Amino acid sequence: MDTQELKIPIERIAVLIGKNGETKRQIERKKQIQLEINSEEGDVFIHGEDSIAVFDTVPVIKAIARGFNPEIAVLLYDESYGLEFITISDFSGRSQKKLLRLRGRVIGQEGKARKMIESMTETYISVYGKTIGIIGKIEDVAISRQALEMLLEGAPHGNVYKWLEDKRRESIRRRFADKTMI
């Protein structure tokens, strides 16, 4: 029997459990594992006979802990999907004001910047606390990460969107070229 232990924010425990325990049961059924949740401490223990199933469940729990909807987090069971985190304080230093400003740059007015990057990269982005989480196909996550880092480093939003548009065109061109070679 293999076991992994994770610590998650207490306010995310209810999301992990879900309404009437439905999310927890769904995760347990998907990989034949058991979740043991300590709601006072924020500890989550993943138990399973198959160590690969336990290993595959860790990123799903981490994604839910960092603000993702469980329906999006379970996409990580697909091998072609990846999860990455960017620590905003790596760009803001110790300044709380700068951290809040950078979070605001990534989210944008009424969430427009985050939604724009999500739609242009076909990824899901969660800004939670001092981190930004990205879920998507592995190559899309890399592009999304680069765009977010450009924003965090101070690049104007318009330049980042133009860069993303160029990347999208390049990707479409590459896919078209691959299909014509077949």
C-alpha positions in Angstrom: 0.0 0.0 0.0 1.4 3.4 -1.0 0.6 6.6 0.7 1.2 10.3 -0.1 0.6 13.2 2.2 -0.3 16.7 1.0 -1.1 19.9 2.9 -3.9 22.0 1.4 -5.4 25.3 2.6 -8.3 24.7 5.0 -10.7 26.9 3.0 -10.2 24.4 0.0 -11.1 21.3 2.0 -14.8 21.8 1.3 -14.1 22.0 -2.5 -12.0 18.8 -2.4 -14.8 17.0 -0.6 -17.6 18.4 -2.7 -21.3 18.5 -2.1 -22.3 15.4 0.0 -18.7 14.1 -0.6 -19.3 13.7 -4.4 -15.9 15.1 -5.6 -14.0 13.0 -3.1 -15.8 9.9 -4.2 -15.3 10.7 -7.9 -11.5 11.0 -7.4 -11.4 7.8 -5.3 -13.4 5.8 -7.9 -11.4 7.2 -10.8 -8.1 5.6 -9.6 -9.2 3.2 -7.0 -7.6 5.1 -4.1 -8.8 6.3 -0.7 -8.6 9.9 0.4 -8.2 10.6 4.1 -8.9 14.3 4.9 -8.1 16.1 8.1 -10.3 19.2 7.8 -8.8 20.8 10.9 -5.2 20.7 9.8 -5.6 20.7 6.1 -3.8 17.3 5.7 -4.8 15.0 2.8 -3.5 11.4 2.7 -3.8 9.5 -0.6 -3.8 5.7 0.0 -3.8 3.1 -2.8 -2.5 -0.3 -3.8 -1.2 1.1 -7.1 1.6 3.6 -6.5 1.1 5.0 -10.0 -2.6 5.8 -9.2 -1.5 7.6 -6.0 1.2 9.5 -8.0 -1.3 10.5 -10.6 -3.7 11.8 -8.0 -1.2 14.2 -6.3 -1.4 16.9 -9.1 -5.2 16.7 -9.0 -5.3 17.4 -5.3 -2.6 20.2 -5.7 -4.7 21.8 -8.4 -7.8 21.8 -6.3 -5.8 23.2 -3.4 -4.5 26.1 -5.5 -7.9 27.3 -6.6 -8.9 25.1 -9.6 -12.4 23.7 -10.0 -12.3 19.9 -9.5 -13.8 19.4 -13.0 -10.8 21.1 -14.5 -8.3 19.5 -12.0 -9.4 15.9 -13.1 -8.1 16.7 -16.6 -4.7 16.1 -15.1 -5.4 12.3 -15.2 -4.8 12.6 -19.0 -1.1 12.3 -19.7 -1.1 15.0 -22.3 -2.2 17.6 -19.6 0.2 19.3 -17.2 0.1 21.5 -14.2 2.5 24.3 -13.5 2.8 27.0 -10.9 4.4 30.4 -11.0 5.2 32.0 -7.7 4.3 35.7 -7.9 6.6 36.7 -5.1 9.6 35.6 -7.3 8.7 38.7 -9.3 7.4 41.0 -6.5 10.1 40.4 -3.9 8.8 41.0 -0.4 6.6 44.0 -1.2 3.0 43.2 -0.5 1.9 46.2 -2.6 3.8 44.9 -5.6 2.4 41.4 -5.2 -1.1 42.7 -5.3 -0.4 44.9 -8.3 1.1 41.9 -10.2 -1.9 39.7 -9.3 -4.0 42.5 -10.7 -2.0 42.7 -13.9 -2.4 38.9 -14.5 -6.2 39.0 -13.7 -6.9 42.2 -15.5 -10.0 44.4 -15.2 -12.9 42.1 -14.5 -10.7 39.1 -15.3 -10.2 40.1 -18.9 -6.4 39.5 -19.1 -6.7 36.0 -17.5 -9.6 35.1 -19.8 -7.7 36.4 -22.9 -4.6 34.3 -22.1 -6.7 31.3 -21.3 -8.6 31.5 -24.6 -5.4 32.2 -26.7 -3.5 29.3 -25.1 -6.4 26.9 -24.5 -5.3 26.6 -20.9 -7.0 27.2 -17.5 -5.4 29.7 -15.1 -6.0 30.1 -11.4 -4.6 33.1 -9.4 -4.7 32.0 -5.8 -2.7 33.6 -3.0 0.9 34.1 -4.1 0.7 31.6 -6.9 -0.6 31.3 -10.5 -1.6 27.8 -11.5 -1.8 26.7 -15.2 -3.6 23.5 -16.4 -3.6 22.5 -20.1 -1.9 20.5 -22.8 1.8 20.5 -22.0 2.9 22.6 -25.0 0.1 25.1 -24.3 1.1 25.4 -20.6 4.6 26.4 -21.6 3.3 29.2 -23.9 0.8 30.3 -21.2 3.6 30.4 -18.6 5.8 32.5 -20.9 3.0 35.0 -21.5 2.3 35.2 -17.8 5.9 35.7 -16.9 6.1 38.5 -19.6 3.2 40.2 -17.8 4.8 39.8 -14.4 8.0 41.3 -15.7 6.1 44.4 -16.8 5.4 43.8 -20.5 2.4 45.8 -21.7 -0.8 43.6 -22.2 -1.0 44.4 -25.9 2.5 43.2 -26.5 1.8 39.9 -24.7 -1.4 39.4 -26.7 0.4 40.1 -30.0 3.1 37.6 -29.0 0.4 35.0 -28.2 -1.3 35.7 -31.5 2.1 35.1 -33.3 2.6 31.9 -31.4 -0.9 30.7 -32.3 -0.3 31.5 -36.0 3.0 29.6 -35.9 1.3 26.6 -34.3 -1.5 26.6 -36.9 1.1 26.8 -39.7 3.1 23.9 -38.2 -0.1 21.8 -37.9 -1.0 22.6 -41.5 2.5 21.7 -42.7 2.4 18.4 -40.8 -0.9 17.4 -42.4 0.3 18.2 -45.9 3.4 16.0 -45.4 1.3 13.0 -44.7 
